[in-house]
Amino acid sequence: MHKGKKYVDSAKTIDRSKLYDPAEALSTVVSTAKAKFDETVELHVKLGVDSRHADQQVRGAIVLPHGTGKSVRVAVFAKGPKADEALAAGADIVGAEDLMERIQKENFFEFDVVIATPDMMGVVGRLGRVLGPKGLMPNPKAGTVSMDVAKAVQESKAGKIEYRLDKTNIIHCPIGKASFGTEKLQDNFDALMGAIIKAKPAAAKGQYIRSCVVASTMGPGVKVNAAKLMG
């Protein structure tokens, strides 16, 4: 894969063999984010668990102190007063069977988060094959299946992110934009890492955090000293 000149120049400033303290790692990422747009800063954490086992799942959601810097479009499956509540709280799209049909027939995906009231899960369940692979399926653990739709909408808008393992036991999450600067990114980093550490399954054996890397959209990854985080 061809790497651009900016990437190559940035990569030269990073010591690949070094584990950086979080603040230093984030400040390095900010200084190497040289694209013409405001790059997203992502955290990638490899965990010492086996996601194939139900008792070793790591999953949850957290509202980042400074949000993600991205405007989030929220779709809500609800009826009656709950639909009104969702709209009042700032939901972008609210519907029931009509919204399900729109997604099925028109391939409509103009949203980033899907929230549903529990009574609507029968309808939403029929969309499992299309919502699941996109990571959009509402889930009680993530707070996206809830009777309190107003709170769920507000949290999503405020920068709530969901973290979960991929097939290789890595969690990938945005923690803000390069323009946030080191301090705000550090607050978001600490909040997310704290949640991941708290979510350690009892069945997990050995070293829990195997590796931790922060990177901007177009920039090289910077390794973080994860041992210090577990202290």
Contacts in CASP RR format, 6 or more apart in sequence:
PFRMAT RR
TARGET T0000
AUTHOR 0000-0000-0000
METHOD contacts of the structure
MODEL  1
MHKGKKYVDSAKTIDRSKLYDPAEALSTVVSTAKAKFDETVELHVKLGVD
SRHADQQVRGAIVLPHGTGKSVRVAVFAKGPKADEALAAGADIVGAEDLM
ERIQKENFFEFDVVIATPDMMGVVGRLGRVLGPKGLMPNPKAGTVSMDVA
KAVQESKAGKIEYRLDKTNIIHCPIGKASFGTEKLQDNFDALMGAIIKAK
PAAAKGQYIRSCVVASTMGPGVKVNAAKLMG
3 11 0 8 1.000
6 34 0 8 1.000
6 35 0 8 1.000
6 218 0 8 1.000
6 219 0 8 1.000
7 218 0 8 1.000
7 219 0 8 1.000
7 220 0 8 1.000
9 34 0 8 1.000
10 32 0 8 1.000
10 34 0 8 1.000
10 219 0 8 1.000
10 220 0 8 1.000
11 219 0 8 1.000
11 220 0 8 1.000
13 28 0 8 1.000
13 31 0 8 1.000
13 32 0 8 1.000
14 28 0 8 1.000
14 32 0 8 1.000
14 220 0 8 1.000
14 221 0 8 1.000
14 222 0 8 1.000
16 223 0 8 1.000
18 223 0 8 1.000
19 223 0 8 1.000
19 224 0 8 1.000
19 225 0 8 1.000
19 226 0 8 1.000
19 227 0 8 1.000
20 28 0 8 1.000
20 222 0 8 1.000
20 223 0 8 1.000
20 224 0 8 1.000
20 225 0 8 1.000
21 224 0 8 1.000
21 225 0 8 1.000
21 228 0 8 1.000
22 186 0 8 1.000
22 189 0 8 1.000
22 190 0 8 1.000
22 193 0 8 1.000
22 214 0 8 1.000
22 224 0 8 1.000
22 225 0 8 1.000
22 228 0 8 1.000
22 229 0 8 1.000
23 182 0 8 1.000
23 186 0 8 1.000
25 214 0 8 1.000
25 222 0 8 1.000
25 223 0 8 1.000
25 224 0 8 1.000
26 41 0 8 1.000
26 181 0 8 1.000
26 182 0 8 1.000
26 185 0 8 1.000
26 186 0 8 1.000
26 189 0 8 1.000
26 214 0 8 1.000
27 182 0 8 1.000
28 222 0 8 1.000
29 41 0 8 1.000
29 178 0 8 1.000
29 185 0 8 1.000
29 214 0 8 1.000
29 215 0 8 1.000
29 216 0 8 1.000
29 219 0 8 1.000
29 221 0 8 1.000
29 222 0 8 1.000
30 41 0 8 1.000
30 178 0 8 1.000
30 181 0 8 1.000
30 182 0 8 1.000
30 185 0 8 1.000
30 216 0 8 1.000
32 216 0 8 1.000
32 219 0 8 1.000
32 220 0 8 1.000
33 39 0 8 1.000
33 41 0 8 1.000
33 178 0 8 1.000
33 216 0 8 1.000
33 217 0 8 1.000
33 218 0 8 1.000
33 219 0 8 1.000
34 218 0 8 1.000
34 219 0 8 1.000
35 216 0 8 1.000
35 217 0 8 1.000
35 218 0 8 1.000
37 217 0 8 1.000
38 177 0 8 1.000
38 178 0 8 1.000
38 179 0 8 1.000
39 177 0 8 1.000
39 178 0 8 1.000
39 216 0 8 1.000
39 217 0 8 1.000
39 218 0 8 1.000
39 219 0 8 1.000
40 68 0 8 1.000
40 70 0 8 1.000
40 174 0 8 1.000
40 176 0 8 1.000
40 177 0 8 1.000
40 178 0 8 1.000
40 216 0 8 1.000
40 217 0 8 1.000
41 174 0 8 1.000
41 175 0 8 1.000
41 176 0 8 1.000
41 177 0 8 1.000
41 178 0 8 1.000
41 180 0 8 1.000
41 185 0 8 1.000
41 214 0 8 1.000
41 215 0 8 1.000
41 216 0 8 1.000
42 172 0 8 1.000
42 173 0 8 1.000
42 174 0 8 1.000
42 175 0 8 1.000
42 214 0 8 1.000
42 215 0 8 1.000
42 216 0 8 1.000
42 217 0 8 1.000
43 171 0 8 1.000
43 172 0 8 1.000
43 173 0 8 1.000
43 174 0 8 1.000
43 175 0 8 1.000
43 189 0 8 1.000
43 192 0 8 1.000
43 193 0 8 1.000
43 212 0 8 1.000
43 213 0 8 1.000
43 214 0 8 1.000
44 170 0 8 1.000
44 171 0 8 1.000
44 172 0 8 1.000
44 212 0 8 1.000
44 213 0 8 1.000
44 214 0 8 1.000
44 215 0 8 1.000
45 170 0 8 1.000
45 171 0 8 1.000
45 193 0 8 1.000
45 196 0 8 1.000
45 209 0 8 1.000
45 211 0 8 1.000
45 212 0 8 1.000
45 213 0 8 1.000
45 226 0 8 1.000
46 168 0 8 1.000
46 169 0 8 1.000
46 170 0 8 1.000
46 209 0 8 1.000
46 210 0 8 1.000
46 211 0 8 1.000
46 212 0 8 1.000
47 58 0 8 1.000
47 165 0 8 1.000
47 169 0 8 1.000
47 170 0 8 1.000
47 171 0 8 1.000
47 196 0 8 1.000
47 204 0 8 1.000
47 208 0 8 1.000
47 209 0 8 1.000
47 210 0 8 1.000
48 169 0 8 1.000
48 204 0 8 1.000
48 206 0 8 1.000
48 207 0 8 1.000
48 208 0 8 1.000
48 209 0 8 1.000
48 210 0 8 1.000
49 56 0 8 1.000
49 57 0 8 1.000
49 58 0 8 1.000
49 165 0 8 1.000
49 169 0 8 1.000
49 201 0 8 1.000
49 203 0 8 1.000
49 204 0 8 1.000
49 208 0 8 1.000
50 56 0 8 1.000
50 169 0 8 1.000
51 57 0 8 1.000
51 58 0 8 1.000
51 165 0 8 1.000
51 166 0 8 1.000
51 167 0 8 1.000
51 169 0 8 1.000
53 203 0 8 1.000
55 201 0 8 1.000
55 202 0 8 1.000
55 203 0 8 1.000
56 201 0 8 1.000
56 203 0 8 1.000
56 204 0 8 1.000
57 164 0 8 1.000
57 165 0 8 1.000
57 201 0 8 1.000
58 163 0 8 1.000
58 164 0 8 1.000
58 165 0 8 1.000
58 171 0 8 1.000
58 196 0 8 1.000
58 199 0 8 1.000
58 200 0 8 1.000
58 201 0 8 1.000
59 139 0 8 1.000
59 141 0 8 1.000
59 142 0 8 1.000
59 162 0 8 1.000
59 163 0 8 1.000
59 164 0 8 1.000
59 165 0 8 1.000
59 199 0 8 1.000
60 141 0 8 1.000
60 142 0 8 1.000
60 162 0 8 1.000
60 163 0 8 1.000
60 164 0 8 1.000
60 195 0 8 1.000
60 199 0 8 1.000
61 141 0 8 1.000
61 142 0 8 1.000
61 143 0 8 1.000
61 144 0 8 1.000
61 160 0 8 1.000
61 161 0 8 1.000
61 162 0 8 1.000
61 163 0 8 1.000
62 160 0 8 1.000
62 161 0 8 1.000
62 163 0 8 1.000
62 191 0 8 1.000
62 192 0 8 1.000
62 195 0 8 1.000
63 155 0 8 1.000
63 158 0 8 1.000
63 159 0 8 1.000
63 160 0 8 1.000
64 159 0 8 1.000
64 160 0 8 1.000
64 161 0 8 1.000
64 175 0 8 1.000
64 176 0 8 1.000
64 187 0 8 1.000
64 188 0 8 1.000
64 191 0 8 1.000
64 192 0 8 1.000
65 184 0 8 1.000
65 187 0 8 1.000
65 188 0 8 1.000
65 191 0 8 1.000
66 176 0 8 1.000
66 180 0 8 1.000
66 184 0 8 1.000
66 187 0 8 1.000
66 188 0 8 1.000
67 158 0 8 1.000
67 159 0 8 1.000
67 176 0 8 1.000
67 188 0 8 1.000
68 159 0 8 1.000
68 161 0 8 1.000
68 174 0 8 1.000
68 175 0 8 1.000
68 176 0 8 1.000
68 177 0 8 1.000
69 159 0 8 1.000
69 176 0 8 1.000
69 177 0 8 1.000
69 180 0 8 1.000
70 112 0 8 1.000
70 159 0 8 1.000
70 174 0 8 1.000
70 176 0 8 1.000
70 177 0 8 1.000
72 112 0 8 1.000
72 113 0 8 1.000
72 156 0 8 1.000
72 157 0 8 1.000
72 159 0 8 1.000
73 92 0 8 1.000
73 93 0 8 1.000
73 110 0 8 1.000
73 111 0 8 1.000
73 112 0 8 1.000
73 113 0 8 1.000
74 90 0 8 1.000
74 91 0 8 1.000
74 92 0 8 1.000
74 93 0 8 1.000
74 111 0 8 1.000
74 112 0 8 1.000
74 113 0 8 1.000
74 114 0 8 1.000
74 115 0 8 1.000
74 153 0 8 1.000
74 156 0 8 1.000
74 157 0 8 1.000
75 91 0 8 1.000
75 92 0 8 1.000
75 93 0 8 1.000
75 94 0 8 1.000
75 95 0 8 1.000
75 99 0 8 1.000
75 111 0 8 1.000
75 113 0 8 1.000
75 114 0 8 1.000
75 115 0 8 1.000
76 83 0 8 1.000
76 86 0 8 1.000
76 91 0 8 1.000
76 93 0 8 1.000
76 94 0 8 1.000
76 95 0 8 1.000
76 114 0 8 1.000
76 115 0 8 1.000
76 116 0 8 1.000
76 149 0 8 1.000
76 152 0 8 1.000
76 153 0 8 1.000
77 95 0 8 1.000
77 96 0 8 1.000
77 99 0 8 1.000
77 100 0 8 1.000
77 114 0 8 1.000
77 115 0 8 1.000
77 116 0 8 1.000
77 117 0 8 1.000
77 120 0 8 1.000
77 123 0 8 1.000
77 124 0 8 1.000
77 138 0 8 1.000
78 85 0 8 1.000
78 86 0 8 1.000
78 94 0 8 1.000
78 95 0 8 1.000
78 96 0 8 1.000
78 115 0 8 1.000
78 116 0 8 1.000
78 117 0 8 1.000
78 120 0 8 1.000
78 149 0 8 1.000
79 95 0 8 1.000
79 96 0 8 1.000
79 117 0 8 1.000
79 119 0 8 1.000
79 120 0 8 1.000
82 117 0 8 1.000
82 147 0 8 1.000
82 149 0 8 1.000
83 94 0 8 1.000
83 95 0 8 1.000
83 96 0 8 1.000
85 149 0 8 1.000
85 150 0 8 1.000
86 94 0 8 1.000
86 115 0 8 1.000
86 149 0 8 1.000
86 150 0 8 1.000
86 153 0 8 1.000
87 94 0 8 1.000
88 150 0 8 1.000
89 149 0 8 1.000
89 150 0 8 1.000
89 151 0 8 1.000
89 153 0 8 1.000
89 154 0 8 1.000
90 153 0 8 1.000
90 154 0 8 1.000
90 157 0 8 1.000
91 115 0 8 1.000
91 149 0 8 1.000
91 153 0 8 1.000
92 110 0 8 1.000
92 111 0 8 1.000
93 99 0 8 1.000
93 110 0 8 1.000
93 111 0 8 1.000
96 120 0 8 1.000
96 123 0 8 1.000
97 123 0 8 1.000
100 123 0 8 1.000
100 124 0 8 1.000
100 126 0 8 1.000
100 127 0 8 1.000
102 108 0 8 1.000
103 109 0 8 1.000
103 127 0 8 1.000
103 130 0 8 1.000
103 131 0 8 1.000
104 126 0 8 1.000
104 127 0 8 1.000
104 130 0 8 1.000
109 134 0 8 1.000
109 136 0 8 1.000
111 136 0 8 1.000
113 136 0 8 1.000
113 144 0 8 1.000
113 156 0 8 1.000
114 124 0 8 1.000
114 131 0 8 1.000
114 136 0 8 1.000
114 137 0 8 1.000
114 138 0 8 1.000
114 144 0 8 1.000
115 138 0 8 1.000
115 143 0 8 1.000
115 144 0 8 1.000
115 145 0 8 1.000
115 146 0 8 1.000
115 149 0 8 1.000
115 152 0 8 1.000
115 153 0 8 1.000
115 156 0 8 1.000
116 124 0 8 1.000
116 138 0 8 1.000
116 144 0 8 1.000
116 145 0 8 1.000
117 145 0 8 1.000
117 146 0 8 1.000
117 147 0 8 1.000
117 149 0 8 1.000
118 145 0 8 1.000
118 146 0 8 1.000
118 147 0 8 1.000
121 138 0 8 1.000
121 145 0 8 1.000
124 131 0 8 1.000
124 137 0 8 1.000
124 138 0 8 1.000
125 137 0 8 1.000
127 137 0 8 1.000
128 137 0 8 1.000
131 137 0 8 1.000
138 144 0 8 1.000
138 145 0 8 1.000
139 145 0 8 1.000
139 162 0 8 1.000
140 146 0 8 1.000
142 162 0 8 1.000
143 152 0 8 1.000
143 155 0 8 1.000
144 152 0 8 1.000
144 156 0 8 1.000
144 162 0 8 1.000
146 152 0 8 1.000
161 173 0 8 1.000
161 174 0 8 1.000
161 192 0 8 1.000
163 171 0 8 1.000
163 173 0 8 1.000
163 192 0 8 1.000
163 195 0 8 1.000
163 196 0 8 1.000
164 171 0 8 1.000
165 171 0 8 1.000
166 172 0 8 1.000
171 196 0 8 1.000
173 192 0 8 1.000
175 185 0 8 1.000
175 188 0 8 1.000
175 189 0 8 1.000
175 192 0 8 1.000
175 214 0 8 1.000
176 184 0 8 1.000
176 185 0 8 1.000
176 188 0 8 1.000
178 216 0 8 1.000
180 188 0 8 1.000
189 214 0 8 1.000
193 212 0 8 1.000
193 229 0 8 1.000
194 229 0 8 1.000
196 209 0 8 1.000
197 208 0 8 1.000
197 209 0 8 1.000
197 229 0 8 1.000
197 230 0 8 1.000
200 208 0 8 1.000
208 230 0 8 1.000
209 226 0 8 1.000
209 227 0 8 1.000
209 229 0 8 1.000
209 230 0 8 1.000
210 226 0 8 1.000
211 223 0 8 1.000
211 226 0 8 1.000
212 223 0 8 1.000
212 224 0 8 1.000
212 225 0 8 1.000
212 226 0 8 1.000
212 229 0 8 1.000
213 221 0 8 1.000
213 222 0 8 1.000
213 223 0 8 1.000
213 224 0 8 1.000
214 221 0 8 1.000
214 222 0 8 1.000
214 224 0 8 1.000
215 221 0 8 1.000
215 222 0 8 1.000
END
